[in-house]
Amino acid sequence: MNQVAFGTDGPKAATLVDPATRPMDWSIAATDGRVVLRGQTSVVGLDHTSGDHVHTIRFDDLRPAGHYTLAIGDHRRNLVISDTPFAAVKRDALIFFYENRSGIAIEAEHVARPDLARPAGHAPDRATCFAGEDMRGNVWPGCDYTLDVSGGWYDAGDHGKYVVNGGIATWTLLNAWERASALGIGHPYPDGSADIPEAGNGVSDLLDEARWEVEFLLRMQVPEGSRLRVPVGRVTREQPLTFTEIDAGGLVHHKVHDVRWTSLPTAPANDPETRYLYAPNTAGTLNMVAVAAQAARIWKTIDPGFSARALEAAKRGMAAAERHPDIYAVGSFNGGGDYGDGNLSDEFYWALAELYLTTGDAALLQALRSSPHYLAGPIGDRATGDIGWNGVGALGTIALALSSDRLPEAERQRARQSLVAAGRAYLAEGATQGYGQPFAGPDYSWGSNGNLMNRAMVLGLVHDFTKEPAFRDGVVAAMDYVLGRNPLDQSYVTGYGDRPMRHPHHRFWAHSSDTAYPMPPAGVLSGGPNNTNMSDPVAETMRGKCLPQTCWRDDIGAFTQNEVAINWNAPFVWVAAFLSPG
């Protein structure tokens, strides 16, 4: 079960693994031994993606805050009821981003333990374009300029910085702020609530943290007038690349990372490798456009100069993407992930939506309405698919659904209903699961916990739209899952629960690799079970020996299962803020 706490007024459920086919009696006692609640389990039966025969225990009527013991047969588990069960999780989840900043020293005064402090990595981060042979034998021509792409967040357990992952992660944090604005409620992370260097500047700490990445995304834009030779159009992995000279001004580089993978462990400041920019493409450009447009409207009154700069970059980027709609992330390079995406219609829709909401340009609205994804949700008619770095269509629909004055009310309601339909489908999946999570599989992919948090974000928004308690309950079920209500009885979050994740795949939080390096801070979400890509040395030993929900190890070498990443902690922040408003 959730190993942290249950809300006084929220849903409360646990899962019992037992072969019994009849309901079993359970009781809950207070600290003085007095039984305060009794009931019987509901027999669920076989949970297919875990292989467990399970029962559900529901104790929603246990409301007073305090410490209790749940007993069933010979089983005993302690549990906590709290008015603010996820407040500390919310605080720590955001600090993940500060501690993964590039280009700035992580100061002891802003971290929980002195060993988490470190010198600035990649400061400055100056790079030119990769020139030479990639891992498939293609010879890249490079470029004649160098960019200072300092700042931003390290993407995951390595030292790379990727625009497509940075885009969705930053949008998600900013959306948490915009959601609060749309609802007229207190913004999450008001100034001074997070322990970051910018605290006290009069701006939300959430916005300050997101701006660190927005500034990096703007720096990745190709200078005007630059001509580059890049692959254009679709190619297969087996095809040799053909390079075409284009006017690349306004496009955005896909990523910056080392020419070779650094070893575990390596502190960012000790990185010995040469770093390169990798070719600009359409997807990276549209990610920057979407986030820069979003930032332009958020900062319009907070920092008009920054807002204007972001909007100019977004407009230049959109013009470049429209000029070059079919430049894909191709090639395979040592030292960094590919992040390839063969369908860019969702990126165009998302970027158009954000830019239209900021500018009100009628031509952009016309283009939006012609998109196959217009007002569509993750599931259902014209589905955009579940949210992920390569599936961003629903982000456009969410932005439009939250808008107040850019769309006719009927169209805004269509956007909301598309999200409501997805939310109902997610709840229906959860009703079939022995552990209650709003995801039925059948497979668990790389970053399954982040995917679950994205579903929880949709459920939270749908609760905002409908006020139906079941949707908030679905958000709680997703949080319960990552905090321990899962087949491994494992909290996938560092620092939380009786059995928290402790050994993420990370080059600095690498104590299990070298005791001179620190254990991770609290509030870091593991990627989670993954049975679809078992390519790391740890996962390879499990291939064919685990069911989807159990394909996970708390091991620094298990990068396909226990990596951490900005695009997974971002929806975790969103969900924690939703469940802990104010």
Disulfide bonds with the S-S distance in Angstrom:
Cys129-Cys143 2.13
Cys546-Cys551 2.02
